[in-house]
């Protein structure tokens, strides 16, 4: 029996309010000399790529929408814990509030 899922792809997810959907960067699987690093010894990177963002949050006093500070494709620095994990197929994504993201990485 095939398991049905509402989530077909990460692009189908549209975060609400000031939430940001990110995917962590993959850790290195080989050393510089070509040795494979076991999965349990690979470090968990706190860098991610923004997949999609919500429109922003409404200011309670002025009624204006305050947009999120990142855009899809941006590289960001994440806290070492937190975020809501979302699994789409074999891929894992995280949903953070805009204010939880530590920094935008400029290249």
C-alpha positions in Angstrom: 0.0 0.0 0.0 1.4 3.4 -0.9 1.4 6.1 1.7 -0.3 9.3 0.6 1.1 12.7 1.6 -0.2 16.2 1.2 3.3 17.5 0.8 4.6 16.8 -2.7 7.5 19.3 -2.6 8.9 22.0 -0.4 7.8 24.7 -2.9 4.2 23.7 -2.1 4.8 25.1 1.4 3.9 28.8 1.8 4.8 29.9 5.4 2.4 32.2 7.1 3.1 35.6 8.8 6.8 36.0 9.6 7.9 32.4 9.3 10.8 31.2 7.1 11.3 27.7 5.6 14.9 26.8 5.4 17.0 23.7 4.6 20.3 23.1 6.4 23.4 22.9 4.3 24.7 19.4 4.0 27.9 18.6 6.0 31.0 17.4 4.3 31.0 13.6 3.8 34.7 13.4 2.9 37.9 14.9 4.4 40.3 16.9 2.3 42.4 13.7 1.8 39.4 11.8 0.5 38.4 9.7 3.6 34.7 9.2 4.2 33.3 10.7 7.4 30.8 8.4 9.2 27.3 10.0 9.3 27.3 10.0 13.2 30.5 12.0 13.2 29.4 14.6 10.7 28.9 17.9 12.3 25.5 19.6 12.1 25.9 22.9 10.3 24.1 25.9 11.5 23.9 27.4 8.0 20.9 27.1 5.8 19.3 28.2 2.5 16.0 30.0 2.6 13.4 28.1 0.6 10.4 30.3 1.1 9.1 33.0 3.4 5.8 34.4 4.7 4.6 37.9 3.8 5.5 39.3 7.2 3.7 40.3 10.3 1.2 43.2 10.9 2.2 45.9 13.3 -0.5 46.1 15.9 -0.4 49.9 16.3 0.0 51.1 12.7 -1.6 48.2 10.8 1.4 48.1 8.3 2.9 44.8 7.3 6.5 44.4 8.4 8.1 42.2 5.7 10.6 39.4 6.6 14.2 40.3 6.4 15.3 37.4 4.1 14.3 36.2 0.7 14.3 32.7 -1.0 17.8 31.8 -2.0 19.5 33.7 0.9 22.1 31.9 3.0 21.4 32.3 6.8 22.9 31.5 10.1 20.6 29.5 12.4 20.6 29.0 16.2 22.0 25.7 17.3 18.6 24.5 18.4 14.9 25.3 17.6 12.8 25.4 14.5 10.0 23.1 13.6 11.2 20.2 11.5 9.1 19.3 8.4 9.8 16.2 6.3 9.1 16.2 2.6 10.0 12.8 1.1 13.5 12.1 2.2 14.4 15.8 2.7 14.1 17.6 6.0 13.3 21.3 6.3 13.0 23.7 9.3 10.4 26.4 9.9 11.7 29.4 11.9 10.2 32.7 12.9 12.0 35.6 11.1 13.3 36.9 14.5 14.9 33.5 15.4 17.3 33.7 12.4 20.6 35.0 13.6 22.1 36.5 10.5 22.1 36.7 6.7 25.4 35.4 5.2 26.6 37.8 2.4 28.9 36.1 -0.2 
